[in-house]
Each structure stands twice: as structure tokens, then as C-alpha cells.
Amino acid sequence: MSSASPAVYPDLQKAIQVLEQICAHLESNPGRKIEYYFYKGFQDYYEEILRAPQEGKPVIFNTGCIPNEILRAMDIVACHG
């Protein structure tokens, strides 16, 4: 399985960078913790998708027909759409 570098997915890498900036801003404001965790969850999700090929994990596009728990048990990273 080939490993994909972040340069292969520039839009995803850009989204991660924007989310990092949002999280850094929100982290400095303790009154906005819920917003921080909302954006941090998306950041972690996109980072996992980007990192999966480098770790040898398959990435699939899932519309929700297959439960996420089954995919996780199979060590598959799902990109939901």
C-alpha cells in the first residue's frame, strides 16, 4: 500500500491548518470550551484521515451504511460523506 504525503491532499492539509488556528484562538478563551472541542474534533478527524495511509491503514468513503464501530474494529479509517 502506498503512503500518501500531505502534499497529495492540499485542501485537507489547509483545512487542518485553519482548524489549528481556530483551536489556538479558542483555547486561550476559557469561556468557549465547547466551541474548542467542536473544532478540535474536526481537526483530529481530518488528521486521522491524512495520517492513515502513512500508517498503512486503508481509507474508505462511507456514507453511513456500515457502522463506524465495525470499520474501527477492522482498523479502517472512514471518510464520511
N, C-alpha and C positions, 0 to 999 in steps of 0.2 A: 504494500500500500504506500502510495507516495505521500510525502508530508507537504503540506501547504504552508507557505510563509505568509505573514500578514500582508505582504505586498500583493498577494493574489486576491485579497478581499479588501481593497482600499476603502470602500464605503463602510464596511463593518468596522474596520480599524478607526475610521473617522468618527463613527457613532460612539465607539468606546472612549475615544479621547474627549468628546463632548460630554459624555456621561461622567467621566472622571472629573471634569471641571465643575459640573453641576454638583457632584457629591462633595467636592472640596469646599465649594461655597456653602452648601447646606450643613456640612459637618461643623463649620465654625458658628453656626446659629443653632443653639440647643433647643429653641422653640419649634424647630422644623424637622424633628427626628423622623416623623412618619414619611415626609417627603424624601428625606435622605434614604431611608430603607427602600422606598419605592424605586428610586433611580438606581440605587446600589444593586438591587435585584436584577434590573435590566442589564447593568454593566457586567455583573457576574455571568448572566445568561449568555451574552454575546462573547465574552472572553472564553467561556467553555466551548462554544461553537468554533471559535477561531483556534483554540488550543488542541482540540480533539484530533485533527489529522496528524499533528506533530507527536501526539502520544500514541498513534496507531489505532485510534478509535474511529469507527465509521460514523459518518454524519448522515442522517436521513431527513427528508422533508416529511413531516407528519401533520395531517390535518385534524388529528384528534381521534381517528378511528382506532388507533392502537393505544391502549392506556400507557401513560408515561412510566408507570411502575414496571411494566414488562420490558420496556426499552432499557430502562436503567439496570434492571437485573441482567440484561444481555450486554451491558457495557456499551450501549449505543447512545450517541448524543443526537437528540431530536431538535430540528429546527422547525418550529411550529408556524403554520401559516393559515 
